[in-house]
Amino acid sequence: MTSAPPAGIRLQKVLAAAGAGSRRHCEEFIRAGRVRVDGVVVTQLGTRVDPARQRIELDGRPIRPEPHRTYLADKPAGILCTSHDPAGRPTIVEWGVRMGADPRLRLYTIGRLDYDSEGLILLTNDGELAHALAHPRHEVEKEYRVWTDRPATPAEIDAMRAGVPAGDEILRAVDVVAEASGPGEAPALRVVLGEGRNRHIRRMLDALGLRVRRLRRIRIGPLTEADLRGQRLRELTRTELEPWPGGGRRRPAKSGGGQARGRR
C-alpha cells in the first residue's frame, strides 16, 4: 500500500517563495533559529507548514508573499553584494533602490561580484529562480572582460582553459580570448566561467603572475550589457526570464560564434 505524501510545504521553500532569500539562504535562517511558526522557533529543515493557516515569521516579522521581481543591474566597483554591512559600506540593495528598484521588496543577489569588481548582476526576490540559477547543473555561463598589467602569453591562456592550481583548488575557465589593444591601452582578456569559485578570476590570474587592473562582468547566460538598454538597473520582463531555469522553464541558451562565450 502506498503511503500518502507528507502534508504541507517545506518551510525553506515557503520562505524562498515569499522573497525572504534563496532557498539556501532560507535554510541558513532556519538553522540559525531566526524562523518561528505559530510562535515557536523551528530549526529542523524538514519541517512542513501550511502558509495559509499558520503564522510564519522571520526575525519577528510575518512572512507574506511578495510579487516576484528581478532586476538586471550594472554594479559599480566599491559596492558590496549584500543587503546589509555592519561596517556601513554601500551595499548593492541600497544602490539598487537608488537606481529605481522597489524599496518594499526583500531583494538579494543571484551570485556575487567582488567589492572591487563591476558589471552585470541579478537582483531578485524570487527564491526559486535564485535556487535554480545557483545550481551547478544548469551551467549558466558568465563572461568577463579583464584588464591586466601585461599581456597573457598563449601558454598562460592554454593553462587557464586546462586548469590552474591555486591553493588546494584547480581553477579553470570555459574559454579565454585575448583582446586586441591599441597603443597605451591596458591588455585585456575575455574570460568565460561556468561554475565560479570565490575570487575565481583574480586568484587564477594571480597564480600565473598576472595582476588584475580592472574586472567587469559583461554577460550572464543569455543576458548582455545591451539588455540594460542604457540604464544602470532595469527590471526584467517575464518573457526575458522564461529561458532561465526556474523562470519559465527551459535551460538558458549558450552563445556561440567567434566571440568568447561568456567572480571575479
N, C-alpha and C positions, 0 to 999 in steps of 0.2 A: 504494500500500500504506500503510495507516495505521500509524504508529509507536505502540508501547506507551507508556502514560503513565509518567512517571518513578517509580521505586520510592521507598518511604519517605514520611514525612510532614514537612512543613516544620517546621524547628526551632522557630520562634517559636510555631507552633500547638501543638507538644508542650509547650513551656514554659507557655503560657497554660492549656492543659487540665489541667496539673499544679498550677495555682494559683499560679504564680510572679508573675503580674500580667496585666494586659490584654495583648492582642496587640501593641498599640502600645508598651507599656512593655517587653515582651519583645524587641521589635525594637531598642529602645534598649540593652537589656542586651547583645545580640549585638554591636551596633556598638561598644560600649564595651570589648569584649574580656573580658567577665565570664563568658562561657559556654565550657565545654570539652566536647568529645565524644571519648570514649576517650582522655582526657588531653591533647588538642590544642585550643588556643584556636581558636574559629570566629568569624569576623566577617562572613561572607557570608550575607546574608538568605535567599538561595535554597537554602541547604543543606537537604538532606533526610536524615532519620535514621530508624532503626528502634529505637524506645524499648524494645522487648522484648529486643533483642540488644546495644545499645550503652549505654555509661555516659555519662550526661549530667549535668553539674554546673553550678551557678550559684554564683559566688563560692566555689568549692571544696566546696560541699555538694551531694550527689546529689539529683537531681530525682526525686521519687516522686509518683505520683498521689495526690491528696487527695480525699476526698468533697466534692462541691461544696455549699457552704452560703452562703446570702445572708441578710443581716440588714437590716431597716428600723430606722434609728436616728434619734433626736431630738438632733442635735448642739447642745450649748450654745455660746454665744459664748465666745471665748477658747480654742478648741481648733483645732489645725492639721489640715487634711485631708491627712495624710501618715503614713507608717509610722515615720519617724524624723526628729528635728530636731536638728542639731548644736548648736543653742543651748540645748537642753534644755527647750524649751517643750512643754506637753502635746500629745499627738497623738491623733487620732481612733481609731487602733488601740489605743493604751494605754487610752483611755477606754472603748472598746468591750469590751475584756477585763474591765475592772472592772464593766461593766454585764451581763456574762454571756456574751460571745462566747467561742468555743472558743479558748484561747490557743495551741493547737498549729497552728492554720491560719495561712497567709500571707495575711492579709486586706489589702484596699486598697479605696478608694472608687471608685464609679462616678460620675464627675464630681466637682465640688468645691463647697465653700462657703467664703467668706472667713473669716478668723480671727475677725472681729467679727460675722459672720452666724450665724444659728442655724436649726434646723429639720430637715426630713427629708433624709436622705441614705442611700444604699445602701452597705453593706459586704459584700464578697464575696471568694471565692477562685475564682470561675468566670470564667475569662478569656474564654470565648466569649460569655457573657452580657454581660460588660462591653464587649467589642468591638462587639456588636450594638447595645446601647443607646447607645453613644457616637457611632454613625454618624448624621450629619445626616439621611440619607434616611428614618429611622424617625420623625422629628418627635415625639419624646417630650416632651410639654409639661411645664413646671414652673411652678407657681403660687406667688406670694409675697404676703405681707402686709407693707407698707412704711409705717412711721410717719415722718412728715416734720415739718419745723419750721413749715410753713404749708400751707394747703390748695392743691392744684394747681388751676389755672384750667381751664375747658373747653378753651381753646385749647392749653394745655400737654398735656392728656390726648390731644387730637387729634394733637399733634405727636409724642408717644411712639408712637402707633399708626402714623403715617406714616413716622417715622424722624428721629432727632435727630443732627446732625453732632457728632462728638466726636473731635477729632484728625483722623486720616485714615480714620476709620470712620463708618458710619451705623448707629446703634443704634436698634432698634425693638422694640416689644412686639407680641405677637399680640393682646392685649387689655389694657385698663386701665379699672378702675372705681373711682370714689371711694366710700369707705365713709362712712356717716353716723357722726358723732362727737358725743358729748354735751358739756356744759359741763366745761371743764377737761381734756378728753381730747385727746391729740395727733391731728391729722388723719391718716388712713390711706388707702392705695390698695391695691387688689388688682391685681397685675401678673402677666401670663402671658407666658412666654417660650417660643419654640420652640427655636432654637439659641442658647444663651447664650454670650456672649463674656466675657473676663476682667473682673470687676467691672462687669458689664453694667449693672445697675440703678443702682448708685451713680454711675457715670460719666454715664449718660443723664440722671438727675435733676440731677446737678451742672451739666451743660451748660445746664439750664433754670433754674438758680438755686434749686433745691430741695435742702435738706440732709436726708440720711437720719439719723433718730434711732435707728431700730431696723429690722432686716430679718429676716424669718422665712419660710423655705420651708414651705408648707403642703400641697403636692401634688406628686407625681412621677408623671406618666402617670395610671393609674387608682388609685394609692395615695394616701391622705389621712392626716391626723393620726389619724382614727378607727381606722385599721388598726394603730396601735400598741397599741390595747386597754389604754390606761392605763399602758403600760410605756415606759421610755426607749429600750429596744432589744428587738426581737423577731425571731426567725428566721422567715422566710417559708416557707410550705409550697410543695411542687411545684405544687399546684393554683393558688396565688396567682401563681406565676411563669409559668404556661402562656400567659397572654395576651401576654407580652412577646416581642419579637424575641429569638431565641436561647434562650428559656425553654421554648417548647413547642408551637408556634412560629407564633403569629399576631401581627399588629400590635396594640399596646395600644389600647383604646377611648378615644376622647376624650369628655370630659364635655360636657354640654350644658345647656340651660336658661338662666335669667336670671342665674345666678351666673357670676362671671368664670371662664374656663377656665384654669385652671391646675388666677446668680452675681451679683445677688448683693447 
